[in-house]
Amino acid sequence: MRPFELVLLAVGLAMDTFAVSIASGIAYKNFRFHHALRMAAAFGFFQAVMPVIGWLLGRSLQHWMAGIDHWIAFALLSFVGGKMIYEALRIEKAEEPTNPFGASVLLVLALATSIDALIVGVTFAVLQTAIVGPVVVIGSVTFALSLAGVYVGEAFGHFFEKKIEVLGGLVLIGMGLKIIIQHLFFS
């Protein structure tokens, strides 16, 4: 995977954490820098660890997937991208605001937004991609976008939130399409 593609993948994965960070900046008016830093660190950490777990799972199942690995990568990335688009476009009922920077809420948010990264880790194993570089890039990009997202939310409100998640989903689907097109036409 080329560096540009890796950064694009990391940005796509980080879009849901960016959207949650924006929503947190909107919802919680009394936050301080340490709140934003805590959120960014939690999101960055989970987005970096989950691909490793997925990669280890994928490596253990690799011999079973050898003939269809490109289809699996395409299906997983398309599923994750489609899920992100669906979640961005669905109508949600109003909920009571909670403190998104509290430890228990932050843990749940970080875990929920990193499931996609677990699936991408399986994709890395299927594609026989080394994991260290992608993990560093994914964690760093997620950290930076999450930190920025809290401030974007505070400044601009709901204007960007859903559009960013749709863009992230489209990026992941595009990566899946690229893999399948390369396999079908260029290998």
N, C-alpha and C positions, 0 to 999 in steps of 0.2 A: 504494500500500500504506500503510495507516494505521500510525502509530507502534506501537500495541499489537501489531498483526499482525507488524510487523518484529521487535519484541523477541521475540515468540513464535517466529517463524521462527529467529531467532538462537539462542534457547535450544534449540530442537529440533536445530539443526545442532551445537551445542556439547555435546550429550549424549554423543556418542561420545568426545570429548576429555575430558569430565568423568569418564566411566567409566574411561578409560585412566589419568587422573590418580589416581583412587581406587585402581586396581590398583597403580600405582606407589608410592603411599603405603603400601599394604599390603606390597608386595614388598621395598622398599628401606628398611630400618630406620635407616640412618645418614644420612639426608638432612638437609640444612640449608636455610635459607630461600633461599639462592641457587640450589639445585637446583630448588625449586618455582618460583621466578621464571623460571629458564631454560626450564622446561617450559611455563609459561604464555605466555611471550613467543614461543616457537617455535610453539605451537598457535595463538595469537592471530594471529601474522603469516601463517601459511599459510592459516588460515581466512579472512583478509581478502584475500589475494592471489588465491586460487583463484577466487572469484566474479568477479573482474575478468577473469581469463583466459577463464572461461566466458562472461561477458557479451560480450567481444570476439568470441569464436567465434560466439555466437548472433547478434550484430549482423551479422556477415558472411553468415550464412545466412538472415537474416530475411525476405527477399523470397520465398524458397521455402516458408516456413512460415506465411505470412499467413492462410490459410484454416483452418488447424488448430492455431493457436498455443495455444488453451485446452486442447486435448486433449494437446498435447505437454507443457505445464506440469503438467497432471494426471498424466500417465504418469510424468514424471520425478520429481515429488515423491512419488508413490505408490511408485515403484521404490526410491527412496532410503529412504523410511520403512520399507517392507517388508524391505529389506536390513538395516536397523538392527535390526528386531525379530528377524529370522532369526538374525543374528549374536549377539544377546543371549541367545537361547534354545537355541542349539546346544550340544552337550556338547563340551568341549575336553579333549584329553589333557594330562596334567601335563607341564610343560616345565621345563627348568633355569632358575632365576631369572637374569636379566641386570640390568645397571645401566640402568634406563630413562632416567637423566639424562645418560648419556654422549652425546657429540655425534653419533656415527653412528646409534645406536639412536633418539635423539630426532628426528633428521632423518627417519628411516624412519617413525616413529610420526606425526610431524606431517604428512608427505605422505600417508600412508595414511588418516588421519582427515579430511583436507581434500578428498578426492576428491568427497565429497557436496557440498561447497561449490562446486566447479567446476560441477557439474550444476545447482545452484541459480542460479549465475551465468547459465547458458544460459536458465534460466526467466525471470530478470529481463529479459534481452534480448527474449525472446519476448513478455513482457508489457509491453515498452517502459517499464520502470522505470529511473529514474536509478540509477546504481551507487554514487556516493560515500557517501550516507547509509547504505545497507545495509552497505557495507564497513566503515564506522566502527563501526556497531552490532554487526555479526557479530564483528569482531575484538575489540572491547572486552568483549562478553559472553563470548566464548570465553576470553579472557585471565583474566577474573574467575572464571569457573567452573572453569577448569583449576587456577588457583592454590588455590582453595578445595578442589578435589577431592583434591589431595595430602594435605591436612590431614584431610579427611573419611576418606580411606583409612587414614591412620595411626590415627585415633581409633575408627572404627566397623567396619573390616574389610570383608568381602564382603557385608554386609547390603544395601547400596543398589546395588551395581555394575550388575547385570543389569536391575533394575527401572528404572533411570534411562535406559538405552538403549532399552528398550521404550517408555517414555513419550516420548522424543524421536522415535522412529519414528512413533508414533501422532499426534504433533503435525504432522509433515510430511505424513502421509497426510490428516489433517484439512484442512490448508492446500490440498492438491490438490483435495479434494472441494469445498471452498468455491469455488475458482476455477471448477470445472466446473458447479456448481450455479448460481453467479452468471451464467455464460454461457448456460446452458440455460433458466433461468427468469426472469432479470432483465435481459436485454439485448435 
